[in-house]
Amino acid sequence: MSRGGNICSWATRRNGWTGLWTLIVALVAGCAAPSNDYVRSAYMMRLGEEARAKSGRQLNEARVPDSATRPVVVPIIVEPDAVFTFIAATQVEVLPIAVPEPPTEAPTPVAAKAVVAIGVDLDRLKTFLREQYTLGVVNIQPSNGRFTGDKNLLRIDYIPAPRDESQVLRDYQLICAAIVGMDPAETVDTVIAFGLDPRLIPWISVSGDVWNFLAYQAEEMTSTQYNERLSIRKF
């Protein structure tokens, strides 16, 4: 072989080995991850382990920071004669801000009830309760307590049908409504109804003040609030 042919053959083999090594280096570089990522990950894991060792916290354990457990201070301006509804709360500290009290004024005097006897026509009331409300009224008895510093009381004895407490409460409202309608001068203070059995023996009584019934009629209180102000006795 000539000298020129030997030189060409050597150059070809050299270029081939160079290209092969270049390809191998490129493949290895493409498969390996950057060394910086491994260093950062290892450093972060070590910091996490050291922090857990100092705080005593276990892996995957969440803790509430101290700032979240501190009481919240809420300033509230308290106005005189205000009505509050208190709701139970945790970790709340209320600091009222003092407000100057308004000058005291003398309370408005309440008009006293006239010292008079009950002005309701008892016979008319008995007839009305029997015919309009079909109540088995047996007797109506007045007690003029205003003359002795007490209340004027009107007692109604009747036989409820059926014998049931809820029925007696409904009858009592009808009785109060009839009395209020026949007493424009408001001479009756208290109404008491006795429920009798067929032998005319009382087994229940319901009593209450007329102004509570008037407030209930004016929708100033609910039926539950009105019933709570009644006095119910069973014998």
C-alpha positions as CSV (number, residue, x, y, z in Angstrom):
1,M,0.0,0.0,0.0
2,S,1.3,3.4,-0.8
3,R,2.1,6.0,1.8
4,G,-0.9,8.1,0.9
5,G,-3.3,5.2,1.4
6,N,-1.9,4.5,4.9
7,I,-2.4,8.1,6.0
8,C,-6.0,8.1,4.8
9,S,-6.7,4.8,6.6
10,W,-5.2,6.1,9.9
11,A,-7.2,9.4,9.7
12,T,-10.5,7.4,9.1
13,R,-9.9,5.2,12.2
14,R,-9.0,8.2,14.3
15,N,-12.2,10.1,13.4
16,G,-14.3,7.1,14.1
17,W,-12.9,6.6,17.6
18,T,-13.4,10.3,18.3
19,G,-17.0,10.3,17.3
20,L,-17.7,7.2,19.4
21,W,-16.2,8.7,22.5
22,T,-18.2,11.9,21.9
23,L,-21.4,9.9,21.7
24,I,-20.7,8.0,24.9
25,V,-19.9,11.1,26.8
26,A,-23.1,12.8,25.6
27,L,-25.3,9.8,26.7
28,V,-23.7,9.6,30.1
29,A,-24.1,13.4,30.6
30,G,-27.8,13.2,29.6
31,C,-28.6,10.4,32.0
32,A,-26.9,11.8,35.1
33,A,-28.8,14.4,37.2
34,P,-27.1,17.7,38.0
35,S,-25.0,17.3,41.1
36,N,-26.5,20.5,42.7
37,D,-30.0,19.0,43.0
38,Y,-28.7,16.1,45.1
39,V,-26.7,18.4,47.3
40,R,-29.7,20.7,47.9
41,S,-32.0,17.7,48.7
42,A,-29.5,16.2,51.2
43,Y,-29.0,19.6,52.8
44,M,-32.8,20.1,53.3
45,M,-33.3,16.6,54.7
46,R,-30.5,17.2,57.2
47,L,-32.0,20.6,58.3
48,G,-35.4,18.9,58.7
49,E,-34.0,16.2,60.9
50,E,-32.1,18.7,63.1
51,A,-35.3,20.9,63.5
52,R,-37.4,17.9,64.5
53,A,-34.7,16.8,67.0
54,K,-34.8,20.2,68.7
55,S,-38.6,20.5,68.8
56,G,-39.3,16.9,69.6
57,R,-41.7,16.8,66.7
58,Q,-42.1,13.5,64.8
59,L,-42.1,13.1,61.0
60,N,-45.5,14.1,59.4
61,E,-46.6,15.7,62.8
62,A,-48.3,19.1,62.5
63,R,-48.2,21.6,65.4
64,V,-50.1,24.9,66.0
65,P,-47.7,27.9,66.4
66,D,-47.7,29.8,69.7
67,S,-49.2,32.9,68.0
68,A,-52.4,31.0,67.2
69,T,-53.0,30.2,70.8
70,R,-52.7,33.7,72.2
71,P,-56.0,35.3,73.4
72,V,-57.6,37.8,71.0
73,V,-58.2,41.2,72.5
74,V,-61.5,42.7,71.3
75,P,-62.4,46.2,72.5
76,I,-66.1,46.8,72.9
77,I,-67.9,50.1,73.7
78,V,-70.5,49.3,76.3
79,E,-73.5,51.6,76.1
80,P,-75.7,52.3,79.2
81,D,-78.9,50.2,79.5
82,A,-77.7,47.9,76.6
83,V,-79.1,44.4,76.4
84,F,-76.5,41.7,75.6
85,T,-76.8,38.1,74.6
86,F,-73.7,36.2,75.8
87,I,-72.3,33.4,73.6
88,A,-69.7,31.1,75.0
89,A,-66.3,31.5,73.3
90,T,-62.8,30.3,73.9
91,Q,-59.6,32.4,73.9
92,V,-61.4,35.7,73.7
93,E,-60.7,38.5,76.1
94,V,-63.2,41.4,76.1
95,L,-62.0,44.7,77.3
96,P,-64.9,47.1,77.9
97,I,-64.3,50.8,77.3
98,A,-65.8,53.0,79.9
99,V,-68.5,55.4,78.7
100,P,-69.6,58.3,80.8
101,E,-73.0,57.6,82.4
102,P,-75.8,59.9,81.4
103,P,-77.3,62.2,84.1
104,T,-79.9,60.3,86.2
105,E,-83.5,61.3,85.9
106,A,-86.4,60.6,88.1
107,P,-88.4,57.6,86.7
108,T,-91.8,58.4,85.3
109,P,-94.4,57.4,87.9
110,V,-96.7,54.6,86.8
111,A,-100.4,55.4,87.0
112,A,-101.9,53.5,89.9
113,K,-105.0,51.4,89.3
114,A,-108.2,53.0,90.4
115,V,-109.5,51.5,93.6
116,V,-112.8,50.2,92.3
117,A,-114.8,47.0,92.3
118,I,-114.9,44.7,89.3
119,G,-117.1,46.2,86.6
120,V,-117.8,43.1,84.5
121,D,-121.5,42.0,84.3
122,L,-121.1,38.5,85.6
123,D,-124.4,37.1,84.3
124,R,-123.7,38.4,80.9
125,L,-120.1,36.9,81.0
126,K,-121.5,33.5,82.1
127,T,-124.0,33.4,79.3
128,F,-121.5,34.5,76.7
129,L,-119.0,31.8,77.7
130,R,-121.7,29.1,77.6
131,E,-123.3,30.1,74.3
132,Q,-120.4,31.5,72.3
133,Y,-117.6,29.3,73.5
134,T,-119.7,26.3,74.7
135,L,-117.9,26.2,78.0
136,G,-119.5,24.4,80.9
137,V,-119.3,27.3,83.3
138,V,-120.7,26.5,86.7
139,N,-119.8,29.6,88.7
140,I,-118.1,33.0,88.5
141,Q,-116.9,34.6,91.7
142,P,-115.3,38.1,92.0
143,S,-112.8,39.2,94.6
144,N,-112.3,43.0,94.9
145,G,-108.8,43.0,96.3
146,R,-107.9,46.6,95.3
147,F,-109.8,47.8,98.4
148,T,-107.2,46.1,100.5
149,G,-104.2,46.9,98.5
150,D,-104.3,43.6,96.5
151,K,-105.5,42.8,93.0
152,N,-109.1,42.4,91.7
153,L,-109.5,38.7,90.9
154,L,-112.1,36.9,88.9
155,R,-112.6,33.2,89.4
156,I,-114.3,31.0,86.8
157,D,-115.3,27.4,87.7
158,Y,-116.2,25.2,84.7
159,I,-116.1,21.6,83.4
160,P,-113.6,21.3,80.5
161,A,-114.3,18.9,77.7
162,P,-112.3,16.9,77.2
163,R,-110.4,16.6,80.4
164,D,-107.0,17.7,79.1
165,E,-104.4,20.3,80.3
166,S,-103.9,21.6,76.8
167,Q,-107.6,22.1,76.4
168,V,-107.8,24.0,79.7
169,L,-105.0,26.3,78.4
170,R,-107.0,27.0,75.2
171,D,-110.2,27.6,77.3
172,Y,-108.3,30.0,79.5
173,Q,-107.4,32.2,76.6
174,L,-111.0,32.3,75.5
175,I,-112.1,33.3,79.0
176,C,-109.5,36.1,79.2
177,A,-110.5,37.4,75.8
178,A,-114.2,37.5,76.9
179,I,-113.3,39.3,80.1
180,V,-111.1,41.9,78.4
181,G,-113.9,42.6,75.9
182,M,-116.4,43.2,78.7
183,D,-114.0,45.3,80.9
184,P,-113.1,48.5,79.0
185,A,-112.3,50.2,82.4
186,E,-109.7,47.5,83.2
187,T,-111.1,46.6,86.6
188,V,-109.9,43.0,86.5
189,D,-106.3,42.3,87.3
190,T,-106.1,38.5,87.6
191,V,-108.1,35.7,86.1
192,I,-108.1,32.2,87.6
193,A,-110.0,29.3,86.0
194,F,-110.7,26.0,87.9
195,G,-111.3,22.9,85.8
196,L,-113.8,20.7,87.5
197,D,-114.7,17.0,87.0
198,P,-118.3,15.8,86.6
199,R,-118.6,15.7,90.4
200,L,-117.6,19.4,90.5
201,I,-114.3,18.7,92.2
202,P,-111.3,20.8,91.0
203,W,-108.5,18.9,89.3
204,I,-106.6,21.8,87.7
205,S,-106.3,25.6,87.9
206,V,-104.8,28.2,85.6
207,S,-104.2,31.8,86.7
208,G,-102.4,34.8,85.3
209,D,-102.5,38.6,85.1
210,V,-104.6,40.3,82.5
211,W,-101.8,42.6,81.3
212,N,-99.8,39.5,80.3
213,F,-102.7,38.5,78.1
214,L,-102.9,42.0,76.6
215,A,-99.2,41.9,75.8
216,Y,-99.7,38.5,74.1
217,Q,-102.7,39.9,72.1
218,A,-100.5,42.8,71.0
219,E,-97.8,40.3,69.9
220,E,-95.4,41.7,72.4
221,M,-94.6,38.1,73.5
222,T,-94.9,34.6,72.0
223,S,-97.4,32.0,73.1
224,T,-94.5,30.2,74.8
225,Q,-93.5,33.3,76.8
226,Y,-97.2,33.8,77.7
227,N,-97.7,30.3,79.0
228,E,-94.5,30.6,81.1
229,R,-96.1,33.4,82.9
230,L,-99.2,31.4,83.8
231,S,-99.5,29.5,87.1
232,I,-100.8,26.0,86.7
233,R,-101.7,23.7,89.6
234,K,-103.1,20.2,89.6
235,F,-105.0,18.7,92.5
